[in-house]
Amino acid sequence: MSRINKNVVLALLTLTSSAFLLFQLYYYKHYLSTRNGAGLSKSKGSRIGFDSTQWRAVKKFIMLTSNQNVPVFLIDPLILELINKNFEQVKNTSQGSISQCTFFCVPRDFTAFALQYHLWKNEEGWFRIAENMGFQCLKIESKDPRLDGIDSLSGTEIPLHYICKLAAHAIHLVVFHERSGNYLWHGHLRLKEHIDRKFVPFRKLQFGRYPGAFDSSGIIGMSHCTQKIPSNLEMAQYLDDNTVEAMAFRKSAKELLQLAAKTLNKLGVPFWLSSGTCLGWYRQCNIIPYSKDVDLGIFIQDYKSDIILAFQDAGLPLKHKFGKVEDSLELSFQGKDDVKLDIFFFYEETDHMWNGGTQAKTGKKFKYLFPKFTLCWTEFVDMKVHVPCETLEYIEANYGKTWKIPVKTWDWKRSPPNVQPNGIWPISEWDEVIQLY
């Protein structure tokens, strides 16, 4: 009897141990391996993590571009942020001990790369090989804005974006084109009617919602514009004025803006499109033909004492000077063809910014108030320039909620929405603060 009891006990212990072992294996497989997969892949080269959907798609894409000598570079914000956060660790770790999957296996729908189009020599061959490797590729084209105004070429389309999908992950290849202002540009991703909207979750794309302008001197640390560009539908009400006078003004204004940018860049003074020039960029993506001037903004802390002399040396004589450096400074320079350059200097307070205005006849001072803003890059008339990132708030502060309505003749009896009285200059100071030429 005792012998039977011993066998039963042994059997029960064996069954219990086996069940516990199976439970441990199940727990490890379904819980611990999922949570620690990335860590295991770093230390042991395990297939866990390396076989993720994201990594397989990226690895195949890199292999494809490398074999075809296509010079792409990584622009994915999420991955670059991870690399930046772990930069010291990456720099101080021996080669091979940190898995690429540490960064590329982060869950996401897309991985974004870019290329400079003029360096791509075999586009069609690359696509054939990509499809043979299992990718489904979509090519998105649009009109080349560099050819606008050239009747025989203005309809020419150029590639702007490629999206190549492998299983559940997609590679977004953003195409950079060279512009005459020595910068790189990528276009807006607009889906044509025949494109399958379910091909990928387009709304999750990091690039393509807006055009972008980038320094061509270096890819790392570039600024890019994240501003809303009005769509063609929104711009339909602002048909181009193609009269001889309008086209002549736009040409002169563009040349004046280019000269002003060159002069300020040489001085190392940052600036942005302001007032009517900013409105033209935002509302109709062009210079407003009846505005008669070019408007720029500069933070007062960036003012330099030789700025007037620099513009005069560039062939732009001073037309008027209002205010002082410490209060309400405004400069105006005379360009050719009676086109004027106005520079407004902005002052920062605790909760807002402002620029000053002076009424020449009375010496009355005004403050034009703006909500605080930052600067973003954009493209405008073949130039890479800054605009306020918070563009709509900036424009509404200047022109009110009716900014969409073109006003060819400004009623100066009606004050702008952001203006408030700011005292009066003493008569003894008029010669200093009001200088007309």
Salt bridges, closest charged atoms under 4 A:
ASP51 OD2 - ARG47 NH2 2.77
GLU81 OE2 - LYS85 NZ 3.45
GLU88 OE2 - LYS91 NZ 3.50
ASP109 OD2 - LYS204 NZ 3.20
GLU123 OE2 - LYS139 NZ 2.84
GLU141 OE2 - LYS139 NZ 3.57
ASP144 OD2 - ARG146 NH2 2.90
GLU157 OE2 - LYS192 NZ 2.86
GLU178 OE2 - HIS118 NE2 3.84
ASP215 OD1 - LYS384 NZ 2.77
GLU234 OE1 - LYS228 NZ 3.11
ASP240 OD1 - ARG250 NH2 3.88
GLU255 OE2 - LYS251 NZ 2.80
GLU255 OE1 - LYS336 NZ 2.91
ASP327 OD2 - LYS365 NZ 2.60
GLU330 OE2 - HIS320 NE2 3.45
ASP342 OD2 - LYS340 NZ 2.81
GLU348 OE2 - LYS372 NZ 2.98
ASP351 OD1 - HIS352 ND1 2.79
GLU379 OE2 - ARG179 NH1 2.42
ASP382 OD1 - ARG179 NH2 3.12
ASP382 OD2 - LYS254 NZ 3.15
GLU396 OE1 - LYS401 NZ 3.07
GLU429 OE1 - LYS324 NZ 2.98
